[in-house]
């Protein structure tokens, strides 16, 4: 997946996220795909709770 300034490579065990437009070398973040999924699920849950309060 590629966006305006990011490149994301999802693999079974590891996900790599790159910020392509920071000055200097691209910033790279590697995270276990399982952990990334858990963080995304938590974010979605918290967002839903926040929207219910509005």
PyMOL Python script that loads the backbone (N, CA, C, O; Angstrom):
from pymol import cmd

cmd.read_pdbstr("""\
ATOM      1  N   UNK A   1       0.852  -1.160   0.000  1.00  0.00           N
ATOM      2  CA  UNK A   1       0.000   0.000   0.000  1.00  0.00           C
ATOM      3  C   UNK A   1       0.902   1.227   0.000  1.00  0.00           C
ATOM      4  O   UNK A   1       1.872   1.287   0.755  1.00  0.00           O
ATOM      5  N   UNK A   2       0.584   2.206  -0.846  1.00  0.00           N
ATOM      6  CA  UNK A   2       1.367   3.425  -0.912  1.00  0.00           C
ATOM      7  C   UNK A   2       0.437   4.624  -0.831  1.00  0.00           C
ATOM      8  O   UNK A   2      -0.620   4.639  -1.462  1.00  0.00           O
ATOM      9  N   UNK A   3       0.827   5.627  -0.056  1.00  0.00           N
ATOM     10  CA  UNK A   3       0.050   6.862   0.053  1.00  0.00           C
ATOM     11  C   UNK A   3       0.883   8.031  -0.440  1.00  0.00           C
ATOM     12  O   UNK A   3       1.892   7.841  -1.119  1.00  0.00           O
ATOM     13  N   UNK A   4       0.457   9.241  -0.097  1.00  0.00           N
ATOM     14  CA  UNK A   4       1.178  10.433  -0.539  1.00  0.00           C
ATOM     15  C   UNK A   4       2.596  10.485   0.008  1.00  0.00           C
ATOM     16  O   UNK A   4       3.512  10.916  -0.693  1.00  0.00           O
ATOM     17  N   UNK A   5       2.789  10.060   1.231  1.00  0.00           N
ATOM     18  CA  UNK A   5       4.124  10.150   1.817  1.00  0.00           C
ATOM     19  C   UNK A   5       4.536   8.884   2.550  1.00  0.00           C
ATOM     20  O   UNK A   5       5.554   8.869   3.241  1.00  0.00           O
ATOM     21  N   UNK A   6       3.757   7.827   2.404  1.00  0.00           N
ATOM     22  CA  UNK A   6       4.090   6.594   3.118  1.00  0.00           C
ATOM     23  C   UNK A   6       4.063   5.392   2.189  1.00  0.00           C
ATOM     24  O   UNK A   6       3.413   5.388   1.144  1.00  0.00           O
ATOM     25  N   UNK A   7       4.781   4.396   2.606  1.00  0.00           N
ATOM     26  CA  UNK A   7       4.787   3.106   1.941  1.00  0.00           C
ATOM     27  C   UNK A   7       4.628   2.065   3.038  1.00  0.00           C
ATOM     28  O   UNK A   7       5.392   2.063   4.004  1.00  0.00           O
ATOM     29  N   UNK A   8       3.636   1.173   2.900  1.00  0.00           N
ATOM     30  CA  UNK A   8       3.384   0.149   3.910  1.00  0.00           C
ATOM     31  C   UNK A   8       3.420  -1.213   3.238  1.00  0.00           C
ATOM     32  O   UNK A   8       2.757  -1.444   2.227  1.00  0.00           O
ATOM     33  N   UNK A   9       4.209  -2.111   3.820  1.00  0.00           N
ATOM     34  CA  UNK A   9       4.303  -3.477   3.306  1.00  0.00           C
ATOM     35  C   UNK A   9       3.818  -4.414   4.407  1.00  0.00           C
ATOM     36  O   UNK A   9       4.459  -4.558   5.448  1.00  0.00           O
ATOM     37  N   UNK A  10       2.673  -5.048   4.156  1.00  0.00           N
ATOM     38  CA  UNK A  10       2.107  -6.008   5.105  1.00  0.00           C
ATOM     39  C   UNK A  10       2.588  -7.403   4.731  1.00  0.00           C
ATOM     40  O   UNK A  10       2.422  -7.840   3.593  1.00  0.00           O
ATOM     41  N   UNK A  11       3.183  -8.095   5.691  1.00  0.00           N
ATOM     42  CA  UNK A  11       3.551  -9.490   5.510  1.00  0.00           C
ATOM     43  C   UNK A  11       2.930 -10.267   6.663  1.00  0.00           C
ATOM     44  O   UNK A  11       2.461  -9.673   7.633  1.00  0.00           O
ATOM     45  N   UNK A  12       2.926 -11.573   6.561  1.00  0.00           N
ATOM     46  CA  UNK A  12       2.265 -12.398   7.577  1.00  0.00           C
ATOM     47  C   UNK A  12       2.789 -12.107   8.980  1.00  0.00           C
ATOM     48  O   UNK A  12       1.999 -11.971   9.915  1.00  0.00           O
ATOM     49  N   UNK A  13       4.096 -12.011   9.139  1.00  0.00           N
ATOM     50  CA  UNK A  13       4.682 -11.859  10.471  1.00  0.00           C
ATOM     51  C   UNK A  13       5.107 -10.432  10.804  1.00  0.00           C
ATOM     52  O   UNK A  13       5.125 -10.055  11.976  1.00  0.00           O
ATOM     53  N   UNK A  14       5.449  -9.632   9.793  1.00  0.00           N
ATOM     54  CA  UNK A  14       6.026  -8.312  10.038  1.00  0.00           C
ATOM     55  C   UNK A  14       5.448  -7.295   9.061  1.00  0.00           C
ATOM     56  O   UNK A  14       5.234  -7.600   7.888  1.00  0.00           O
ATOM     57  N   UNK A  15       5.199  -6.082   9.556  1.00  0.00           N
ATOM     58  CA  UNK A  15       4.734  -4.979   8.723  1.00  0.00           C
ATOM     59  C   UNK A  15       5.787  -3.886   8.774  1.00  0.00           C
ATOM     60  O   UNK A  15       6.315  -3.569   9.839  1.00  0.00           O
ATOM     61  N   UNK A  16       6.088  -3.312   7.616  1.00  0.00           N
ATOM     62  CA  UNK A  16       7.067  -2.241   7.508  1.00  0.00           C
ATOM     63  C   UNK A  16       6.363  -0.987   7.025  1.00  0.00           C
ATOM     64  O   UNK A  16       5.654  -1.015   6.020  1.00  0.00           O
ATOM     65  N   UNK A  17       6.559   0.118   7.742  1.00  0.00           N
ATOM     66  CA  UNK A  17       5.956   1.400   7.391  1.00  0.00           C
ATOM     67  C   UNK A  17       7.098   2.390   7.182  1.00  0.00           C
ATOM     68  O   UNK A  17       7.959   2.541   8.049  1.00  0.00           O
ATOM     69  N   UNK A  18       7.107   3.066   6.026  1.00  0.00           N
ATOM     70  CA  UNK A  18       8.145   4.041   5.715  1.00  0.00           C
ATOM     71  C   UNK A  18       7.529   5.411   5.483  1.00  0.00           C
ATOM     72  O   UNK A  18       6.527   5.530   4.778  1.00  0.00           O
ATOM     73  N   UNK A  19       8.122   6.445   6.070  1.00  0.00           N
ATOM     74  CA  UNK A  19       7.769   7.828   5.757  1.00  0.00           C
ATOM     75  C   UNK A  19       8.789   8.278   4.711  1.00  0.00           C
ATOM     76  O   UNK A  19       9.980   8.377   5.007  1.00  0.00           O
ATOM     77  N   UNK A  20       8.329   8.548   3.497  1.00  0.00           N
ATOM     78  CA  UNK A  20       9.221   8.779   2.374  1.00  0.00           C
ATOM     79  C   UNK A  20       9.704  10.219   2.241  1.00  0.00           C
ATOM     80  O   UNK A  20      10.669  10.468   1.518  1.00  0.00           O
ATOM     81  N   UNK A  21       9.069  11.167   2.908  1.00  0.00           N
ATOM     82  CA  UNK A  21       9.376  12.560   2.642  1.00  0.00           C
ATOM     83  C   UNK A  21       9.977  13.335   3.806  1.00  0.00           C
ATOM     84  O   UNK A  21      10.035  14.563   3.754  1.00  0.00           O
ATOM     85  N   UNK A  22      10.422  12.657   4.847  1.00  0.00           N
ATOM     86  CA  UNK A  22      11.165  13.362   5.875  1.00  0.00           C
ATOM     87  C   UNK A  22      12.530  13.723   5.306  1.00  0.00           C
ATOM     88  O   UNK A  22      13.058  13.015   4.448  1.00  0.00           O
ATOM     89  N   UNK A  23      13.094  14.816   5.781  1.00  0.00           N
ATOM     90  CA  UNK A  23      14.413  15.189   5.288  1.00  0.00           C
ATOM     91  C   UNK A  23      15.425  14.134   5.696  1.00  0.00           C
ATOM     92  O   UNK A  23      15.347  13.570   6.788  1.00  0.00           O
ATOM     93  N   UNK A  24      16.362  13.876   4.822  1.00  0.00           N
ATOM     94  CA  UNK A  24      17.355  12.851   5.092  1.00  0.00           C
ATOM     95  C   UNK A  24      16.834  11.500   4.624  1.00  0.00           C
ATOM     96  O   UNK A  24      16.072  11.420   3.661  1.00  0.00           O
ATOM     97  N   UNK A  25      17.240  10.460   5.295  1.00  0.00           N
ATOM     98  CA  UNK A  25      16.833   9.116   4.920  1.00  0.00           C
ATOM     99  C   UNK A  25      15.395   8.851   5.343  1.00  0.00           C
ATOM    100  O   UNK A  25      14.931   9.406   6.339  1.00  0.00           O
ATOM    101  N   UNK A  26      14.685   8.011   4.600  1.00  0.00           N
ATOM    102  CA  UNK A  26      13.308   7.674   4.991  1.00  0.00           C
ATOM    103  C   UNK A  26      13.267   7.061   6.392  1.00  0.00           C
ATOM    104  O   UNK A  26      14.166   6.316   6.784  1.00  0.00           O
ATOM    105  N   UNK A  27      12.220   7.385   7.131  1.00  0.00           N
ATOM    106  CA  UNK A  27      12.018   6.813   8.454  1.00  0.00           C
ATOM    107  C   UNK A  27      11.295   5.485   8.295  1.00  0.00           C
ATOM    108  O   UNK A  27      10.271   5.414   7.617  1.00  0.00           O
ATOM    109  N   UNK A  28      11.814   4.443   8.907  1.00  0.00           N
ATOM    110  CA  UNK A  28      11.249   3.107   8.777  1.00  0.00           C
ATOM    111  C   UNK A  28      10.824   2.596  10.148  1.00  0.00           C
ATOM    112  O   UNK A  28      11.577   2.681  11.119  1.00  0.00           O
ATOM    113  N   UNK A  29       9.610   2.067  10.211  1.00  0.00           N
ATOM    114  CA  UNK A  29       9.091   1.456  11.431  1.00  0.00           C
ATOM    115  C   UNK A  29       8.707   0.018  11.096  1.00  0.00           C
ATOM    116  O   UNK A  29       7.957  -0.227  10.151  1.00  0.00           O
ATOM    117  N   UNK A  30       9.218  -0.922  11.865  1.00  0.00           N
ATOM    118  CA  UNK A  30       8.846  -2.328  11.686  1.00  0.00           C
ATOM    119  C   UNK A  30       8.131  -2.779  12.950  1.00  0.00           C
ATOM    120  O   UNK A  30       8.583  -2.526  14.067  1.00  0.00           O
ATOM    121  N   UNK A  31       7.000  -3.454  12.745  1.00  0.00           N
ATOM    122  CA  UNK A  31       6.186  -3.921  13.869  1.00  0.00           C
ATOM    123  C   UNK A  31       5.607  -5.284  13.493  1.00  0.00           C
ATOM    124  O   UNK A  31       5.293  -5.538  12.330  1.00  0.00           O
ATOM    125  N   UNK A  32       5.473  -6.138  14.471  1.00  0.00           N
ATOM    126  CA  UNK A  32       4.849  -7.432  14.193  1.00  0.00           C
ATOM    127  C   UNK A  32       3.414  -7.184  13.740  1.00  0.00           C
ATOM    128  O   UNK A  32       2.693  -6.395  14.350  1.00  0.00           O
ATOM    129  N   UNK A  33       3.008  -7.851  12.680  1.00  0.00           N
ATOM    130  CA  UNK A  33       1.676  -7.651  12.115  1.00  0.00           C
ATOM    131  C   UNK A  33       0.592  -7.942  13.153  1.00  0.00           C
ATOM    132  O   UNK A  33      -0.423  -7.247  13.204  1.00  0.00           O
ATOM    133  N   UNK A  34       0.798  -8.943  13.960  1.00  0.00           N
ATOM    134  CA  UNK A  34      -0.164  -9.297  15.012  1.00  0.00           C
ATOM    135  C   UNK A  34      -0.326  -8.143  16.008  1.00  0.00           C
ATOM    136  O   UNK A  34      -1.443  -7.834  16.424  1.00  0.00           O
ATOM    137  N   UNK A  35       0.786  -7.509  16.388  1.00  0.00           N
ATOM    138  CA  UNK A  35       0.741  -6.392  17.323  1.00  0.00           C
ATOM    139  C   UNK A  35       0.069  -5.173  16.680  1.00  0.00           C
ATOM    140  O   UNK A  35      -0.721  -4.485  17.328  1.00  0.00           O
ATOM    141  N   UNK A  36       0.381  -4.908  15.413  1.00  0.00           N
ATOM    142  CA  UNK A  36      -0.254  -3.800  14.700  1.00  0.00           C
ATOM    143  C   UNK A  36      -1.760  -3.994  14.640  1.00  0.00           C
ATOM    144  O   UNK A  36      -2.518  -3.048  14.853  1.00  0.00           O
ATOM    145  N   UNK A  37      -2.195  -5.206  14.353  1.00  0.00           N
ATOM    146  CA  UNK A  37      -3.632  -5.497  14.302  1.00  0.00           C
ATOM    147  C   UNK A  37      -4.295  -5.246  15.654  1.00  0.00           C
ATOM    148  O   UNK A  37      -5.389  -4.684  15.716  1.00  0.00           O
ATOM    149  N   UNK A  38      -3.636  -5.658  16.729  1.00  0.00           N
ATOM    150  CA  UNK A  38      -4.188  -5.441  18.072  1.00  0.00           C
ATOM    151  C   UNK A  38      -4.306  -3.943  18.368  1.00  0.00           C
ATOM    152  O   UNK A  38      -5.303  -3.504  18.942  1.00  0.00           O
ATOM    153  N   UNK A  39      -3.309  -3.167  17.986  1.00  0.00           N
ATOM    154  CA  UNK A  39      -3.362  -1.719  18.188  1.00  0.00           C
ATOM    155  C   UNK A  39      -4.478  -1.080  17.371  1.00  0.00           C
ATOM    156  O   UNK A  39      -5.174  -0.188  17.855  1.00  0.00           O
ATOM    157  N   UNK A  40      -4.646  -1.533  16.142  1.00  0.00           N
ATOM    158  CA  UNK A  40      -5.717  -0.999  15.290  1.00  0.00           C
ATOM    159  C   UNK A  40      -7.088  -1.344  15.861  1.00  0.00           C
ATOM    160  O   UNK A  40      -7.986  -0.502  15.868  1.00  0.00           O
ATOM    161  N   UNK A  41      -7.253  -2.565  16.338  1.00  0.00           N
ATOM    162  CA  UNK A  41      -8.533  -2.971  16.941  1.00  0.00           C
ATOM    163  C   UNK A  41      -8.845  -2.120  18.168  1.00  0.00           C
ATOM    164  O   UNK A  41      -9.986  -1.700  18.365  1.00  0.00           O
ATOM    165  N   UNK A  42      -7.820  -1.867  19.000  1.00  0.00           N
ATOM    166  CA  UNK A  42      -8.014  -1.047  20.192  1.00  0.00           C
ATOM    167  C   UNK A  42      -8.384   0.382  19.795  1.00  0.00           C
ATOM    168  O   UNK A  42      -9.268   0.982  20.406  1.00  0.00           O
ATOM    169  N   UNK A  43      -7.722   0.929  18.786  1.00  0.00           N
ATOM    170  CA  UNK A  43      -8.013   2.284  18.320  1.00  0.00           C
ATOM    171  C   UNK A  43      -9.454   2.385  17.826  1.00  0.00           C
ATOM    172  O   UNK A  43     -10.153   3.348  18.139  1.00  0.00           O
ATOM    173  N   UNK A  44      -9.896   1.400  17.059  1.00  0.00           N
ATOM    174  CA  UNK A  44     -11.271   1.400  16.550  1.00  0.00           C
ATOM    175  C   UNK A  44     -12.274   1.360  17.704  1.00  0.00           C
ATOM    176  O   UNK A  44     -13.275   2.077  17.683  1.00  0.00           O
ATOM    177  N   UNK A  45     -12.012   0.536  18.693  1.00  0.00           N
ATOM    178  CA  UNK A  45     -12.902   0.441  19.855  1.00  0.00           C
ATOM    179  C   UNK A  45     -12.963   1.773  20.600  1.00  0.00           C
ATOM    180  O   UNK A  45     -14.049   2.244  20.938  1.00  0.00           O
ATOM    181  N   UNK A  46     -11.819   2.372  20.853  1.00  0.00           N
ATOM    182  CA  UNK A  46     -11.782   3.647  21.580  1.00  0.00           C
ATOM    183  C   UNK A  46     -12.448   4.752  20.763  1.00  0.00           C
ATOM    184  O   UNK A  46     -13.108   5.621  21.334  1.00  0.00           O
ATOM    185  N   UNK A  47     -12.291   4.737  19.459  1.00  0.00           N
ATOM    186  CA  UNK A  47     -12.923   5.737  18.598  1.00  0.00           C
ATOM    187  C   UNK A  47     -14.443   5.608  18.666  1.00  0.00           C
ATOM    188  O   UNK A  47     -15.154   6.609  18.748  1.00  0.00           O
ATOM    189  N   UNK A  48     -14.931   4.378  18.631  1.00  0.00           N
ATOM    190  CA  UNK A  48     -16.384   4.158  18.734  1.00  0.00           C
ATOM    191  C   UNK A  48     -16.911   4.660  20.074  1.00  0.00           C
ATOM    192  O   UNK A  48     -17.967   5.290  20.127  1.00  0.00           O
ATOM    193  N   UNK A  49     -16.182   4.387  21.162  1.00  0.00           N
ATOM    194  CA  UNK A  49     -16.589   4.876  22.481  1.00  0.00           C
ATOM    195  C   UNK A  49     -16.607   6.400  22.504  1.00  0.00           C
ATOM    196  O   UNK A  49     -17.529   6.997  23.060  1.00  0.00           O
ATOM    197  N   UNK A  50     -15.605   7.034  21.910  1.00  0.00           N
ATOM    198  CA  UNK A  50     -15.526   8.484  21.854  1.00  0.00           C
ATOM    199  C   UNK A  50     -16.718   9.060  21.075  1.00  0.00           C
ATOM    200  O   UNK A  50     -17.328  10.035  21.514  1.00  0.00           O
ATOM    201  N   UNK A  51     -17.044   8.473  19.945  1.00  0.00           N
ATOM    202  CA  UNK A  51     -18.128   8.984  19.106  1.00  0.00           C
ATOM    203  C   UNK A  51     -19.489   8.819  19.791  1.00  0.00           C
ATOM    204  O   UNK A  51     -20.388   9.630  19.570  1.00  0.00           O
ATOM    205  N   UNK A  52     -19.649   7.800  20.604  1.00  0.00           N
ATOM    206  CA  UNK A  52     -20.907   7.612  21.341  1.00  0.00           C
ATOM    207  C   UNK A  52     -21.114   8.716  22.368  1.00  0.00           C
ATOM    208  O   UNK A  52     -22.252   9.066  22.682  1.00  0.00           O
ATOM    209  N   UNK A  53     -20.032   9.264  22.891  1.00  0.00           N
ATOM    210  CA  UNK A  53     -20.115  10.299  23.915  1.00  0.00           C
ATOM    211  C   UNK A  53     -20.464  11.669  23.340  1.00  0.00           C
ATOM    212  O   UNK A  53     -20.873  12.562  24.081  1.00  0.00           O
ATOM    213  N   UNK A  54     -20.310  11.842  22.046  1.00  0.00           N
ATOM    214  CA  UNK A  54     -20.587  13.147  21.425  1.00  0.00           C
ATOM    215  C   UNK A  54     -22.062  13.394  21.278  1.00  0.00           C
ATOM    216  O   UNK A  54     -22.465  14.443  20.776  1.00  0.00           O
TER     217      UNK A  54
END
""", "prot")
cmd.dss("prot")
cmd.show_as("cartoon", "prot")
cmd.util.cbc("prot")
cmd.orient("prot")
